[in-house]
Amino acid sequence: MTFYDIYKTYSWDSIRQQIDATTAQDVAASLAKSKRSLADFIHLISPAARPFLEQMAQLSQQLTHQRFGKTIHLYTPMYLSNECQNICTYCGFSLDNKIRRKTLTSLEIEQEITLLKQQGYDHILLVTGEANHTVNLRYFEQAIKQIRPHFSTLSIEVQPLEKEEYALLAQLGVYAVLVYQETYHEEVYKHYHPKGKKSNFRYRLETPDRIGQAGLHKIGLGVLLGLEDWRVDSFFTALHLDYLQKTYWKTKYSVSFPRLRPAEGNVKPNFTMEDIDLLQLLFAYRIWNEDLELSLSTRESELFRDHSIGLGITSMSAGSKTNPGGYSVDQDSLAQFEICDTRSTEAIYHLIQSKGYEPIWTDWNASFSNF
């Protein structure tokens, strides 16, 4: 059995109806509990929870401090390639965009490593488009062997792989794999992904199962907020996390909150998610699951990121470039999407300190597994 079998027992429209039917009494009852279920998560993301946001913010902060302390983990993405064989209507790397494609060489990777280490980073996220014939397992092996000695932890966000391939990457020192379903609405998923391997909804949905079976330290999930109803998509993300935590209980989990941002040739958001909606969602995840790592990227504005510190977020990217070689090699290559918070790593570091939090470069090392 995989998560797909669980997923098929739920109805998108039924979940939406449950969200809309939530009352203020339901929300109050969920907030009063010490342990919360998926039914409580539905209450916390519902429109009925809006009047409770101040209470939710305080509880989210309290639970975050209890579990993670007053720390924010800093990371940054290193884009290795913008080659892609998929057509995704919201992405700048989409195959149908006539852009200059670039994949970093070993020498160019070394230049990026040097600059990121100078900025203080000890955890980076390796990102590529999904080009199975060129940016494939062999390329990942070579890149990881080159990059891993310079950083305590490496995470990857690449095309879905097989269980055996994930196991190999784990042996090479990959700490976490991020894989976003984009939307859990199966019927419209094909509309957003009309061509390429990514158009296979079930294969992508079962990717975290393969990662869990391979024994990776952490799995990151999320949806692209704006493609479909954020409340329903977020419920299915929580359902997925609930299944994974019960099935692969030795693995850690994180959630990211990418909102649809401008990119070359992309679609406009189908559903608008306001800042207040995103805050509500952050609070709901923290209150529902105290152990989840919650990550916020530079897609968000300076103002939003400034005020999110202390309200549930445990990790943030900083100084991000979303194009291959964007830090030192090829600053004009096409980015995957536009970032919003363009402040330097140093500025974000001092911002976190000014809020009374400790910015940390890494919170895990492979040697810890020996204890």
Salt bridges, closest charged atoms under 4 A:
ASP13 OD1 - ARG16 NH1 3.89
ASP40 OD1 - LYS33 NZ 3.04
GLU108 OE2 - LYS102 NZ 3.00
GLU110 OE2 - HIS150 NE2 3.89
ASP122 OD1 - LYS117 NZ 3.47
GLU130 OE2 - ARG204 NH1 3.11
GLU182 OE2 - LYS198 NZ 2.79
GLU186 OE1 - LYS8 NZ 3.42
GLU206 OE2 - ARG202 NE 2.94
ASP229 OD2 - ARG16 NE 3.50
ASP242 OD2 - LYS246 NZ 3.09
ASP275 OD1 - ARG259 NH2 2.60
ASP277 OD1 - ARG50 NH2 2.49
ASP291 OD1 - ARG67 NE 2.87
GLU293 OE1 - LYS218 NZ 2.64
GLU293 OE2 - LYS252 NZ 2.88
GLU300 OE1 - ARG259 NH2 2.45
GLU302 OE1 - ARG343 NE 3.99
ASP306 OD1 - ARG343 NH2 2.94
ASP330 OD2 - ARG100 NH1 2.89
ASP341 OD2 - ARG305 NE 2.64
ASP341 OD2 - ARG343 NH2 2.75
GLU346 OE2 - HIS350 NE2 3.78
